Amino acid sequence: MRRAEDYATLGAKVMVELHTESHAAKPSTRAWAITRRAQRAHRRQADRASRTDRASHPPSQDREVVADAR
């Protein structure tokens, strides 16, 4: 029952990654998996921050408006 709750809460991809980390054949593989997870989390956090920055500025402020010289 608990495994089904974990899959429902975390999703299959996360469960597979956690299993890979916990049951690696070599300690170096486990260390690599943990490091990789940390790097991916950092990248996702940076992506989220950049999306938030873009959303806080209206598009009209990002472009210069050129006056019509008729």
Jmol script that loads the backbone (N, CA, C; Angstrom):
load data "model"
ATOM      1  N   MET A   1       0.821  -1.184   0.000  1.00  0.00           N
ATOM      2  CA  MET A   1       0.000   0.000   0.000  1.00  0.00           C
ATOM      3  C   MET A   1       0.869   1.254   0.000  1.00  0.00           C
ATOM      4  N   ARG A   2       1.930   1.250   0.756  1.00  0.00           N
ATOM      5  CA  ARG A   2       2.777   2.431   0.846  1.00  0.00           C
ATOM      6  C   ARG A   2       3.426   2.759  -0.500  1.00  0.00           C
ATOM      7  N   ARG A   3       3.851   1.735  -1.225  1.00  0.00           N
ATOM      8  CA  ARG A   3       4.469   1.960  -2.532  1.00  0.00           C
ATOM      9  C   ARG A   3       3.477   2.636  -3.479  1.00  0.00           C
ATOM     10  N   ALA A   4       2.231   2.231  -3.449  1.00  0.00           N
ATOM     11  CA  ALA A   4       1.211   2.861  -4.298  1.00  0.00           C
ATOM     12  C   ALA A   4       1.030   4.328  -3.915  1.00  0.00           C
ATOM     13  N   GLU A   5       1.073   4.629  -2.627  1.00  0.00           N
ATOM     14  CA  GLU A   5       0.967   6.017  -2.182  1.00  0.00           C
ATOM     15  C   GLU A   5       2.170   6.832  -2.658  1.00  0.00           C
ATOM     16  N   ASP A   6       3.361   6.234  -2.590  1.00  0.00           N
ATOM     17  CA  ASP A   6       4.562   6.922  -3.056  1.00  0.00           C
ATOM     18  C   ASP A   6       4.476   7.225  -4.544  1.00  0.00           C
ATOM     19  N   TYR A   7       4.030   6.244  -5.332  1.00  0.00           N
ATOM     20  CA  TYR A   7       3.886   6.455  -6.775  1.00  0.00           C
ATOM     21  C   TYR A   7       2.866   7.553  -7.054  1.00  0.00           C
ATOM     22  N   ALA A   8       1.767   7.555  -6.318  1.00  0.00           N
ATOM     23  CA  ALA A   8       0.728   8.563  -6.536  1.00  0.00           C
ATOM     24  C   ALA A   8       1.217   9.953  -6.146  1.00  0.00           C
ATOM     25  N   THR A   9       2.001  10.043  -5.095  1.00  0.00           N
ATOM     26  CA  THR A   9       2.471  11.329  -4.612  1.00  0.00           C
ATOM     27  C   THR A   9       3.663  11.844  -5.411  1.00  0.00           C
ATOM     28  N   LEU A  10       4.656  11.005  -5.615  1.00  0.00           N
ATOM     29  CA  LEU A  10       5.908  11.445  -6.230  1.00  0.00           C
ATOM     30  C   LEU A  10       5.966  11.242  -7.737  1.00  0.00           C
ATOM     31  N   GLY A  11       5.257  10.270  -8.233  1.00  0.00           N
ATOM     32  CA  GLY A  11       5.307   9.962  -9.653  1.00  0.00           C
ATOM     33  C   GLY A  11       6.306   8.856  -9.935  1.00  0.00           C
ATOM     34  N   ALA A  12       6.121   8.206 -11.069  1.00  0.00           N
ATOM     35  CA  ALA A  12       6.941   7.046 -11.418  1.00  0.00           C
ATOM     36  C   ALA A  12       8.396   7.427 -11.646  1.00  0.00           C
ATOM     37  N   LYS A  13       8.645   8.561 -12.305  1.00  0.00           N
ATOM     38  CA  LYS A  13      10.019   8.954 -12.623  1.00  0.00           C
ATOM     39  C   LYS A  13      10.843   9.155 -11.352  1.00  0.00           C
ATOM     40  N   VAL A  14      10.271   9.820 -10.368  1.00  0.00           N
ATOM     41  CA  VAL A  14      10.981  10.060  -9.103  1.00  0.00           C
ATOM     42  C   VAL A  14      11.213   8.753  -8.364  1.00  0.00           C
ATOM     43  N   MET A  15      10.219   7.879  -8.359  1.00  0.00           N
ATOM     44  CA  MET A  15      10.368   6.599  -7.669  1.00  0.00           C
ATOM     45  C   MET A  15      11.480   5.763  -8.290  1.00  0.00           C
ATOM     46  N   VAL A  16      11.572   5.759  -9.620  1.00  0.00           N
ATOM     47  CA  VAL A  16      12.634   5.011 -10.287  1.00  0.00           C
ATOM     48  C   VAL A  16      13.995   5.591  -9.916  1.00  0.00           C
ATOM     49  N   GLU A  17      14.113   6.933  -9.915  1.00  0.00           N
ATOM     50  CA  GLU A  17      15.382   7.562  -9.549  1.00  0.00           C
ATOM     51  C   GLU A  17      15.772   7.241  -8.110  1.00  0.00           C
ATOM     52  N   LEU A  18      14.818   7.302  -7.200  1.00  0.00           N
ATOM     53  CA  LEU A  18      15.115   6.993  -5.795  1.00  0.00           C
ATOM     54  C   LEU A  18      15.548   5.537  -5.641  1.00  0.00           C
ATOM     55  N   HIS A  19      14.888   4.648  -6.345  1.00  0.00           N
ATOM     56  CA  HIS A  19      15.263   3.228  -6.282  1.00  0.00           C
ATOM     57  C   HIS A  19      16.673   3.024  -6.836  1.00  0.00           C
ATOM     58  N   THR A  20      16.981   3.705  -7.939  1.00  0.00           N
ATOM     59  CA  THR A  20      18.313   3.589  -8.543  1.00  0.00           C
ATOM     60  C   THR A  20      19.382   4.072  -7.571  1.00  0.00           C
ATOM     61  N   GLU A  21      19.104   5.177  -6.892  1.00  0.00           N
ATOM     62  CA  GLU A  21      20.064   5.708  -5.917  1.00  0.00           C
ATOM     63  C   GLU A  21      20.277   4.736  -4.760  1.00  0.00           C
ATOM     64  N   SER A  22      19.204   4.178  -4.273  1.00  0.00           N
ATOM     65  CA  SER A  22      19.279   3.341  -3.076  1.00  0.00           C
ATOM     66  C   SER A  22      19.848   1.951  -3.334  1.00  0.00           C
ATOM     67  N   HIS A  23      19.690   1.446  -4.542  1.00  0.00           N
ATOM     68  CA  HIS A  23      20.083   0.069  -4.828  1.00  0.00           C
ATOM     69  C   HIS A  23      21.162  -0.027  -5.907  1.00  0.00           C
ATOM     70  N   ALA A  24      22.050   0.927  -5.940  1.00  0.00           N
ATOM     71  CA  ALA A  24      23.127   0.906  -6.931  1.00  0.00           C
ATOM     72  C   ALA A  24      24.100  -0.227  -6.618  1.00  0.00           C
ATOM     73  N   ALA A  25      24.654  -0.816  -7.663  1.00  0.00           N
ATOM     74  CA  ALA A  25      25.588  -1.930  -7.488  1.00  0.00           C
ATOM     75  C   ALA A  25      26.903  -1.472  -6.873  1.00  0.00           C
ATOM     76  N   LYS A  26      27.330  -0.288  -7.225  1.00  0.00           N
ATOM     77  CA  LYS A  26      28.595   0.243  -6.715  1.00  0.00           C
ATOM     78  C   LYS A  26      28.326   1.530  -5.936  1.00  0.00           C
ATOM     79  N   PRO A  27      29.092   1.782  -4.898  1.00  0.00           N
ATOM     80  CA  PRO A  27      28.922   3.053  -4.172  1.00  0.00           C
ATOM     81  C   PRO A  27      29.143   4.278  -5.062  1.00  0.00           C
ATOM     82  N   SER A  28      30.040   4.174  -6.036  1.00  0.00           N
ATOM     83  CA  SER A  28      30.286   5.318  -6.915  1.00  0.00           C
ATOM     84  C   SER A  28      29.058   5.635  -7.772  1.00  0.00           C
ATOM     85  N   THR A  29      28.307   4.618  -8.148  1.00  0.00           N
ATOM     86  CA  THR A  29      27.087   4.834  -8.921  1.00  0.00           C
ATOM     87  C   THR A  29      26.053   5.547  -8.070  1.00  0.00           C
ATOM     88  N   ARG A  30      25.961   5.160  -6.827  1.00  0.00           N
ATOM     89  CA  ARG A  30      25.015   5.820  -5.922  1.00  0.00           C
ATOM     90  C   ARG A  30      25.392   7.283  -5.732  1.00  0.00           C
ATOM     91  N   ALA A  31      26.677   7.556  -5.546  1.00  0.00           N
ATOM     92  CA  ALA A  31      27.135   8.939  -5.389  1.00  0.00           C
ATOM     93  C   ALA A  31      26.843   9.741  -6.652  1.00  0.00           C
ATOM     94  N   TRP A  32      27.052   9.141  -7.823  1.00  0.00           N
ATOM     95  CA  TRP A  32      26.762   9.817  -9.084  1.00  0.00           C
ATOM     96  C   TRP A  32      25.282  10.154  -9.190  1.00  0.00           C
ATOM     97  N   ALA A  33      24.415   9.223  -8.823  1.00  0.00           N
ATOM     98  CA  ALA A  33      22.972   9.445  -8.923  1.00  0.00           C
ATOM     99  C   ALA A  33      22.525  10.566  -8.001  1.00  0.00           C
ATOM    100  N   ILE A  34      23.071  10.617  -6.806  1.00  0.00           N
ATOM    101  CA  ILE A  34      22.707  11.670  -5.861  1.00  0.00           C
ATOM    102  C   ILE A  34      23.186  13.027  -6.369  1.00  0.00           C
ATOM    103  N   THR A  35      24.401  13.078  -6.901  1.00  0.00           N
ATOM    104  CA  THR A  35      24.933  14.324  -7.451  1.00  0.00           C
ATOM    105  C   THR A  35      24.102  14.790  -8.634  1.00  0.00           C
ATOM    106  N   ARG A  36      23.737  13.854  -9.485  1.00  0.00           N
ATOM    107  CA  ARG A  36      22.922  14.191 -10.661  1.00  0.00           C
ATOM    108  C   ARG A  36      21.571  14.762 -10.242  1.00  0.00           C
ATOM    109  N   ARG A  37      20.971  14.180  -9.217  1.00  0.00           N
ATOM    110  CA  ARG A  37      19.678  14.690  -8.746  1.00  0.00           C
ATOM    111  C   ARG A  37      19.812  16.112  -8.239  1.00  0.00           C
ATOM    112  N   ALA A  38      20.888  16.397  -7.503  1.00  0.00           N
ATOM    113  CA  ALA A  38      21.105  17.745  -6.991  1.00  0.00           C
ATOM    114  C   ALA A  38      21.316  18.749  -8.130  1.00  0.00           C
ATOM    115  N   GLN A  39      22.066  18.362  -9.141  1.00  0.00           N
ATOM    116  CA  GLN A  39      22.308  19.253 -10.282  1.00  0.00           C
ATOM    117  C   GLN A  39      21.014  19.539 -11.033  1.00  0.00           C
ATOM    118  N   ARG A  40      20.206  18.520 -11.230  1.00  0.00           N
ATOM    119  CA  ARG A  40      18.941  18.718 -11.943  1.00  0.00           C
ATOM    120  C   ARG A  40      17.990  19.595 -11.144  1.00  0.00           C
ATOM    121  N   ALA A  41      17.963  19.437  -9.829  1.00  0.00           N
ATOM    122  CA  ALA A  41      17.104  20.270  -8.989  1.00  0.00           C
ATOM    123  C   ALA A  41      17.553  21.723  -9.062  1.00  0.00           C
ATOM    124  N   HIS A  42      18.869  21.939  -9.059  1.00  0.00           N
ATOM    125  CA  HIS A  42      19.394  23.297  -9.147  1.00  0.00           C
ATOM    126  C   HIS A  42      19.011  23.936 -10.487  1.00  0.00           C
ATOM    127  N   ARG A  43      19.116  23.158 -11.563  1.00  0.00           N
ATOM    128  CA  ARG A  43      18.769  23.674 -12.890  1.00  0.00           C
ATOM    129  C   ARG A  43      17.284  24.011 -12.975  1.00  0.00           C
ATOM    130  N   ARG A  44      16.435  23.132 -12.414  1.00  0.00           N
ATOM    131  CA  ARG A  44      14.995  23.400 -12.436  1.00  0.00           C
ATOM    132  C   ARG A  44      14.672  24.656 -11.645  1.00  0.00           C
ATOM    133  N   GLN A  45      15.345  24.840 -10.516  1.00  0.00           N
ATOM    134  CA  GLN A  45      15.107  26.026  -9.702  1.00  0.00           C
ATOM    135  C   GLN A  45      15.519  27.286 -10.470  1.00  0.00           C
ATOM    136  N   ALA A  46      16.633  27.240 -11.177  1.00  0.00           N
ATOM    137  CA  ALA A  46      17.089  28.387 -11.970  1.00  0.00           C
ATOM    138  C   ALA A  46      16.103  28.668 -13.111  1.00  0.00           C
ATOM    139  N   ASP A  47      15.590  27.620 -13.747  1.00  0.00           N
ATOM    140  CA  ASP A  47      14.601  27.801 -14.812  1.00  0.00           C
ATOM    141  C   ASP A  47      13.338  28.449 -14.277  1.00  0.00           C
ATOM    142  N   ARG A  48      12.900  28.000 -13.110  1.00  0.00           N
ATOM    143  CA  ARG A  48      11.714  28.582 -12.492  1.00  0.00           C
ATOM    144  C   ARG A  48      11.931  30.060 -12.178  1.00  0.00           C
ATOM    145  N   ALA A  49      13.099  30.396 -11.674  1.00  0.00           N
ATOM    146  CA  ALA A  49      13.399  31.785 -11.324  1.00  0.00           C
ATOM    147  C   ALA A  49      13.414  32.662 -12.569  1.00  0.00           C
ATOM    148  N   SER A  50      13.967  32.171 -13.660  1.00  0.00           N
ATOM    149  CA  SER A  50      14.000  32.975 -14.883  1.00  0.00           C
ATOM    150  C   SER A  50      12.597  33.177 -15.442  1.00  0.00           C
ATOM    151  N   ARG A  51      11.733  32.167 -15.336  1.00  0.00           N
ATOM    152  CA  ARG A  51      10.342  32.332 -15.786  1.00  0.00           C
ATOM    153  C   ARG A  51       9.621  33.353 -14.920  1.00  0.00           C
ATOM    154  N   THR A  52       9.883  33.349 -13.635  1.00  0.00           N
ATOM    155  CA  THR A  52       9.250  34.293 -12.728  1.00  0.00           C
ATOM    156  C   THR A  52       9.708  35.713 -13.045  1.00  0.00           C
ATOM    157  N   ASP A  53      10.993  35.892 -13.340  1.00  0.00           N
ATOM    158  CA  ASP A  53      11.515  37.211 -13.693  1.00  0.00           C
ATOM    159  C   ASP A  53      10.852  37.729 -14.962  1.00  0.00           C
ATOM    160  N   ARG A  54      10.700  36.870 -15.950  1.00  0.00           N
ATOM    161  CA  ARG A  54      10.071  37.294 -17.203  1.00  0.00           C
ATOM    162  C   ARG A  54       8.610  37.631 -16.992  1.00  0.00           C
ATOM    163  N   ALA A  55       7.933  36.907 -16.121  1.00  0.00           N
ATOM    164  CA  ALA A  55       6.516  37.138 -15.897  1.00  0.00           C
ATOM    165  C   ALA A  55       6.272  38.431 -15.128  1.00  0.00           C
ATOM    166  N   SER A  56       7.234  38.877 -14.350  1.00  0.00           N
ATOM    167  CA  SER A  56       7.034  40.081 -13.539  1.00  0.00           C
ATOM    168  C   SER A  56       7.214  41.357 -14.350  1.00  0.00           C
ATOM    169  N   HIS A  57       7.812  41.284 -15.549  1.00  0.00           N
ATOM    170  CA  HIS A  57       7.998  42.444 -16.408  1.00  0.00           C
ATOM    171  C   HIS A  57       7.053  42.359 -17.586  1.00  0.00           C
ATOM    172  N   PRO A  58       6.198  43.371 -17.764  1.00  0.00           N
ATOM    173  CA  PRO A  58       5.335  43.358 -18.949  1.00  0.00           C
ATOM    174  C   PRO A  58       6.180  43.435 -20.218  1.00  0.00           C
ATOM    175  N   PRO A  59       5.751  42.830 -21.303  1.00  0.00           N
ATOM    176  CA  PRO A  59       6.535  42.817 -22.542  1.00  0.00           C
ATOM    177  C   PRO A  59       6.841  44.213 -23.078  1.00  0.00           C
ATOM    178  N   SER A  60       5.971  45.175 -22.837  1.00  0.00           N
ATOM    179  CA  SER A  60       6.196  46.517 -23.369  1.00  0.00           C
ATOM    180  C   SER A  60       7.427  47.178 -22.751  1.00  0.00           C
ATOM    181  N   GLN A  61       7.825  46.781 -21.557  1.00  0.00           N
ATOM    182  CA  GLN A  61       9.001  47.368 -20.929  1.00  0.00           C
ATOM    183  C   GLN A  61      10.284  46.793 -21.509  1.00  0.00           C
ATOM    184  N   ASP A  62      10.224  45.634 -22.122  1.00  0.00           N
ATOM    185  CA  ASP A  62      11.423  44.986 -22.650  1.00  0.00           C
ATOM    186  C   ASP A  62      11.830  45.538 -24.006  1.00  0.00           C
ATOM    187  N   ARG A  63      10.903  46.145 -24.729  1.00  0.00           N
ATOM    188  CA  ARG A  63      11.198  46.641 -26.072  1.00  0.00           C
ATOM    189  C   ARG A  63      11.210  48.161 -26.080  1.00  0.00           C
ATOM    190  N   GLU A  64      12.066  48.728 -26.892  1.00  0.00           N
ATOM    191  CA  GLU A  64      12.067  50.179 -27.066  1.00  0.00           C
ATOM    192  C   GLU A  64      10.989  50.522 -28.087  1.00  0.00           C
ATOM    193  N   VAL A  65      10.314  51.591 -27.839  1.00  0.00           N
ATOM    194  CA  VAL A  65       9.299  52.042 -28.766  1.00  0.00           C
ATOM    195  C   VAL A  65       9.910  53.149 -29.615  1.00  0.00           C
ATOM    196  N   VAL A  66       9.906  52.948 -30.924  1.00  0.00           N
ATOM    197  CA  VAL A  66      10.481  53.918 -31.840  1.00  0.00           C
ATOM    198  C   VAL A  66       9.364  54.823 -32.343  1.00  0.00           C
ATOM    199  N   ALA A  67       9.577  56.128 -32.208  1.00  0.00           N
ATOM    200  CA  ALA A  67       8.555  57.088 -32.622  1.00  0.00           C
ATOM    201  C   ALA A  67       8.448  57.100 -34.152  1.00  0.00           C
ATOM    202  N   ASP A  68       7.247  57.269 -34.636  1.00  0.00           N
ATOM    203  CA  ASP A  68       7.006  57.344 -36.075  1.00  0.00           C
ATOM    204  C   ASP A  68       7.484  58.701 -36.576  1.00  0.00           C
ATOM    205  N   ALA A  69       8.416  58.725 -37.517  1.00  0.00           N
ATOM    206  CA  ALA A  69       9.017  59.972 -37.984  1.00  0.00           C
ATOM    207  C   ALA A  69       8.412  60.415 -39.315  1.00  0.00           C
ATOM    208  N   ARG A  70       7.101  60.571 -39.383  1.00  0.00           N
ATOM    209  CA  ARG A  70       6.447  61.007 -40.625  1.00  0.00           C
ATOM    210  C   ARG A  70       6.512  62.471 -40.809  1.00  0.00           C
TER     211      ARG A  70
END
end "model"
wireframe off; spacefill off
backbone 0.3
color backbone group
